[in-house]
Amino acid sequence: MPRREPPRGIPPYLATGGRTEPLHPLPDLLTRLVWLRVDSEDRLDPVQQELFDAVRGGSVTLAEAAVYLSQPLFAVRILASDLMERQLIQAAPPSAQTDISLLETVLRGLHKLKDTA
């Protein structure tokens, strides 16, 4: 599914309305944000709409959403929490335990790629 270009240059404090804590805890970077409803009767803020569009028709992890929105993870947690409160998305825990050794191997490989580029 094609996705729209991510928003540019919206400071996190504006994206979150100055809040620093989400309404619903989302502790894991691999927590999946899952789409629930077609649209909202409420108007969404631009960054909330971008997150909703990113999740539309499927799911993304918190980490993927942070990259897509060009926002820090704390801001995406707050935005996702807001959409959960409106029952537009839900959070699903990762389906399996994270294999730390695999992640470390991938990270080392990425560092090697960066060094050779």
N, C-alpha and C positions, 0 to 999 in steps of 0.2 A: 504494500500500500504506500503510495507516495506521501511524503510528509512535507509540510510547509517549511520554509526557512525559519530557523529559530530567531527569537527576538534578540535585539542587540542593544546593549548599553542601558538596561534598566537596573538601577542599583538595588541590591538586596533589601535595603530598608524600605524602599518604595514598593517592591514586589510583595513584601510581607506586611505592609501597613505599620511598620515599626515594631512588630512583635518578634520575640526571640524564642518562644516556646510553642510547639504545636498543640492542638487540642487533643489529638490522638497520638500516642507514642508509636514511632516507626524506627526501631533501633538498628535494623540490619540494612546494610547497603544493597543487599540482594533481595530485599522485600519487593515483591512484585505489586505494582499498581494495576488493578484490573478494572476495565471499563464496565459500567453497569447500565447506564441509561443513554439514550440517543442524544438528548439535549437537556438543557436546564431552562425552566421558566424564569429563573432569576438571571440577571445580568452578571456575567463574570468579569472580573478585572482582566486586562489584557494578558498578564502573565498566567493567571489561572486558566484563561481560555487556551493559551498555548500548551499548558500541561494537559488539559482535557483533550485537546486535539492530538497530542502525542500519544495518549493512552487509547484514543477512540478506536473501537473495533478490536481491541486486543489487550496487550499489557506491556509494560516496561518496568525495569527495576528502578529503584531510587537513584542508583548511580547513573544509569542511562539517561534518566530524566534530567539530572543535574547537568550532564554534558550537553544534552539537547537544548536546554533552556539557558545555558551559559550562566548558571546561578550556583552559589555554594550549596552544599548538601543541606545545611540547616534551613535555608530558605525553601528548598524543594520539599523538605519535611513539613514545613508550615503550610505551603500551598496545597500539598497532597492532603493534609489533615483538613483543610478547609473544604476541599472537594468531597472528602469522605463525610464530613458533617452534612453536606447537601445531598448525600447519597448518590453521587454521580460516579464515584469510583469506590473500590474497596482495596484493602491491603491483604495480600496473601504471603505467608512466610515462604522462604525458599524451600523447594521441594526436597533438597538433600543437604547434608552437612557440607560445608565448604572444606575442600581439601587444601589446606594451607601450603603443603609442599608443591602442589600443582600451581598455585598462584605465585609462589616464589620462583618457580621455574619459568613461568610466563614472564614475570617481571625481569628476571635476569636476561631472558631473550630479547625483551623490548629494549633494555639498556644496551645490549650488544648491537641491535639494529640502529639505535640512536648514535652510538659511537662510530659506526661505519658510514653513516650518512653524511 
